[in-house]
């Protein structure tokens, strides 16, 4: 069933949005034929660049490179974006504004992409 769902595109990530609610920044993962999932940015504790072999609870890689985000509640998202480097730059900029603990790691990762 899982491979059949993947083959027809169910749960395929369609967008990742960084948005500010009333008080906090959130990441929103939009998925094909499934509801969106959302997590507060403050709960993000790991960001990894992956290839096609990534596996996560929400989404899956549709190309390479892909991103794997891990959150404090053991949720994992995996997705591929056309604007791969732009996502990292935007995430890094927002983490700088908020003083997020991943800022230094994201800055190192950003330099590696150049």
C-alpha positions, -999 to +999 in steps of 0.1 A: +000+000+000+028+025+008+045+020-025+012+023-043+005+056-026+039+069-035+035+058-071+003+077-075+018+108-058-003+107-026+015+125+002+039+140-023+052+174-010+039+203-031+052+232-011+070+242+021+060+275+036+077+295+063+050+317+079+047+339+109+015+334+130+005+359+157+035+350+179+058+325+162+073+313+130+059+280+116+069+256+089+040+242+068+044+212+045+017+210+019+011+176+004-008+162-026-041+146-017-034+149+020-038+177+045-010+201+053+012+195+083+026+223+104+053+226+131+066+256+151+101+267+139+113+265+176+107+227+175+130+222+145+162+205+158+179+191+127+182+199+090+199+175+067+205+175+029+196+140+016+193+122-017+166+100-031+170+075-002+154+096+025+125+083+045+103+104+067+069+105+084+055+133+061+065+136+025+092+118+005+120+128-019+109+134-054+144+143-067+179+149-055+190+168-035+162+168-009+158+182+026+151+162+058+137+182+087+135+167+122+113+182+150+114+178+187+083+156+188+101+130+166+083+141+134+103+140+102+096+157+069+113+149+036+108+170+005+125+181-027+123+217-039+131+233-072+145+263-052+167+240-030+193+267-021+167+295-017+149+274+009+181+271+029+188+308+026+153+318+037+154+293+067+188+306+077+177+343+075+146+336+097+167+316+122+190+346+124+161+369+131+147+345+158+180+335+174+173+298+166+199+274+180+204+258+145+217+291+130+254+282+131+247+248+116+226+263+088+252+289+080+278+261+076+254+242+054+248+273+033+285+278+027+288+241+016+261+247-011+279+275-028 
